Amino acid sequence: MRKIGTLPSEQQAKLFEDFLLTEEIGANIDTSGDEWNIWILDEDQVEQAKQELAAFTEDPGAEKYQAATRQAEAIRDERIAQARAAVKRQVKVRDTWNQPFTSRCPVTSLLIGVSVVVFLLMKYSEWNIPIRQALSICSFQVSGDMIRYDTRLLDIRQGEIWRLITPIFMHFNFLHILFDCFMTYQLGGAIEINRGSTKLALMVVLLAIPSNLAQFYWGGAHFSYGGPGFGGLSGVVYGLFGYMWMKSQYDPQSSFYVPPNMVIILMAWFFICMTGAVGNIANMAHAFGLITGIVIGLASTWWREAGKSNRTG
């Protein structure tokens, strides 16, 4: 914080403080004797504030300074309302933690529950192939060691649109489903508590479709990770991560926080998977899920800021 000058009266000091607020320059005023000191909070804004002070002292009665008072009042009222809303959200979130997880987060619970049931049925029953036939992005035919399928997604074109989403419920080993369910619990639960079940469900759909299509068309020719042979929540998980990551970085009012160690772990795992060192991984689903989540996070932040500008403009 640095002092940039003084003004001769409290009225002028408060008027200038209001104007600085409308210019998004943080300032404080105080008195020393017969003068009022102007303090700038951000060192990077000192030079701009000095220029504004010089212009103000030449014509403190200009219309733009009178109008700034009304606009500053609106900005302060909005900040007070946002602070109260943030407190209410914190109280609401705190209260919800006293309820069972399934009540707090029904969509997250459903994603995890269906995935676990499907995994158990595929792992410990004779229904492995029928389940994969029903949930894969397209049907396929097994003939010995050969797998045949149609890349035109005829099943979806004929009305089986659930296939665009249902591959997310198939997991093929214990570590696969453990990672996906744990991260869904962490990320999906946080988003559902903060944004609500409907928005989380919509986000899952918006993330699942492009990540599944990308994996189907560009995941590779091998059935285990290209074609209809892929599955898992990890594309959605990386999308939820990308969304929360962007909101935590660029939208402080979102109440989201992504710990730096989570960013390091998930991005490290993302690139390790790309090397092929850990086996057959749906890398294209990861990539398109992450990109889609980042885009949603940035777009929603931009939309919020654009709305604020329109209200104050």
N, C-alpha and C positions, 0 to 999 in steps of 0.2 A: 504494500500500500504506500502510495506516495502523494504528498501534497503538491498541487499544481498551481495554487493561487488562493486569493481571497476575494470576497464580495462584501460590499458595505452594509448589507442588511440581511436579516433572516428571510424576508420575503423573496429577495432576489436569489439567495442561496437555495431555497427550496424549489423555486421555479427552475433554476438551472439543474438541480438534482433530478427533477421530473423529466426535463428534456433529455438528460443523459440516459435515464431509464428507457425512454422510448428509442434511443439509439443503441440499446443493449450494452451500455457502459455502466458497470457497477461503481457506485460512488457513495461516500458518506460525507456529512457536513457536521462541523462543530464550531463553537465560538471561542474566541480568545480576545478579550477586551471588546472593542467596538466593531471588530471584523469577524466574518464567518469564513472558516477554512474549507477548502474543497479537497477531498482526499479521493484518489482513484484506487480501486481495489486491485485491478489487474495491471501489472507493469507493462504488458504489451499494448495497453490502450492509453497510456499516458500521453503520448504525442498527439493522438487524435483528440483527446480530451482538452489538451492545451489549446489546440486550434479552435475547438468549439467554445472554450472560455473566452478567447480573444474576440470571437465574433459576437458572443453574448454581451460582453462589456460595452461594445460599440452601440448595440441597440437592444437592450433588455426588454423593451416593450413590443418587439416584433410579434406578429400574429402567430408565427410557428411556435413560440415559447408559450403563449397563452393556450394554444391548442394542445401542447404537450402535457399540460396539467390534467386535462380530461382523459387523455390517452393513458397517462401514467396511472391514474386511478383505476382505469379498467384493467391494466396489467396487474396491479397489486391485488385487485379483487379476484382475478383469475388465479393468481398464485395462491391466494388464501384458500380458494375453492379446491385447487389441486392438492394442497397440503391436507385439507380435511378429508378429501377423497382417499388420499394415500393412507391416512390413519385408519379410515373405515376398512380399506382393503386389508390392512395388516391385522385388524381385529377380526375380520371375517375369516382370513386365512388361519389365524391362531385358533379360532373357534372350530373350524372344520377339522383340525388335527385331533380333536376330541372324539370324532366320529370314526367308524370303521373305514378303511381305505376304499372299499367297494362303494360306500355311500359318497365319499368325497370325490372319487374319481371313477365313475362307472365305465367310461369309455376306455380309460387306461386298463382297468381291471378286465374288461371284455377282450381287449387285444391280447393281454397276457394269458387269460384263461383259455381262450380259443386256441392259441398257439400251443399251450401245454397239452391240451386234450388231443389236438391233431398230432403232436409229436409222439405222445404215448400210443395212440392208435396205429401210427405208421411204424413205430418201433417194436411194439409187442403184440401185434395182431397180424392176421393174414390180409388186412385191408390196405396194405401199403400202396399197391398199384392203383386200386380203385379210388383211394383218397387223392393220390397224385393226379389221376385222370380228372377228378372233379374240380380240383383247386388250381391246377396248372393254368398258365396263360392260354394254352391251347391243348386239345386232346392229342394223343400220340398212340402209336401202335408199336408193341414190343414183339419182335420176332427173333428169338435166340439172343444174340448179342447186338442185334440191330434195332435201332430206334428210328421210326419214321414219323414225321409231322409236317404240317403244311404251314409255311411262313406267312400265308395270307390271313391268318387269324380268322378262319371261316366261322369258328364257333361263336366268336364275339360278334361278327357281322350278322349271324343268325339269331342274335338276341341274348347270348350268354355273357352279358356285359360284366357280371361279377368277376369273370376271369381277369379283368384288368387290375383287380385288387387282391383277390384271394391268394396269390402266391406268397404274400407276406406272412401267411399263417403256417407255412411249411418250413420245418427245420430238420436238419439231417444228422446232427450229433448233439451230445449233451452240452459241450462248450458253446456251440452255436446258439442254442436256445437260451442258455444261461446268460450269455453276454447280451443278446437282444432283449430278453425280458428285463434284465436288471436296468439297462439303459432306457427302456421304455418306461419302467417304473419311475426312474429319476427325472427324465425329460418330459415324458407325457404327463406325469403327475403334476409337475410344476406348471406346465402350460394349462392343464385342465383346471387347476385351482385358481390360476391367475386370470384365465380367459374364458373358462366355462367349457362344458362338455360339447356343446354344439360346434364351437369354433375348433376344438381339438379334432372332432370327427371329420369336419370339413378339411382340416389341414392334412389329416392322414390320407384322405382320398386324393387331395391335390399332390401329395408327395408320392403315394404308392403308384399312381398311374404312369407318370413319366419315368420313374426309376424302373418299373417292371418292363415297360416298352423298350427302354434303352438296353436293359440287360438281355432281352429277347433278341433284339436285332443286332446289337453290337457287342454282345458278351463273349462271342467266340463260337466256333463250330462244335466244340465238345459238349455233349449232352449234359454233363455234370454242372456246367456253369453257363453255357449258352443255350439257345433254343428254349424249350419249356422245362428244362431240368433244374432251374434255379428256384430259390425260395428264401424266405426269411424277412424279418422286420428291419434288417440293418439299413436298407435304403431309406425307410421312414425314420429310423433312429438318426441317421446322419442329417436328414432334412430337419428334424426337430432341433437337433444341435445347431445347425446353420442358422435357423430362425432365432433361437434364443441367443446365440453368439452375437448376431447383428443387433438385436434389440438391446442387449446389455452394453454394447459399445456405443450405439448411436441414439438410443432412446432411453435416457435415464428414468423417465416417468413410467416406464413399463414395469418396473419392480423386478425385472429378471436379473439374475447374476449367474454367470458361468465362471467357475473357478479356473484360474490359469492352468492348474494341473490337469483339469478335464480337457481343456483345449489341446494341451501338449499330448496327452494320452490318445485322444481320438484322432488327431491329425497324424501322429506317429503311426498308429495302427492303420490308418488310411493308406499311407505310403508304403508301409511294410507289406500290406496285402497286395499292392500293385506289383511288387517284385515277384510274386508267386512263391515266396519262401514258405508260406503257411498253407499251401494247397490251393484247391479250387475255390475261389472267392468271387462273389458277384460284384466285381469292382465297378462295373458301369452303373449298377444300381446305387452303390455308394456315392459315386461321382454325381449322378444326376439328382439323387436325393439331396445331397449337400448343396449343389448349385440352386436347386429349386427352393430349398429352405432359406438360403441366403437372399435370394431374390424376393421372397415373400417378406422376410424381415426388413430389408431395406425399403421395399415398396410401401409397406404399411407405415414405416417411420416417415418416409417422404410424404405420404398422404396426410399423416397427422400434422406435420409441420406446415404443409400447404394449407390445411384447414385453419390452423392458427393464424397464418399470415392473412388469409382472407377475412378472418374475424376482426383482426386489428388494423387492417389496411383501410 
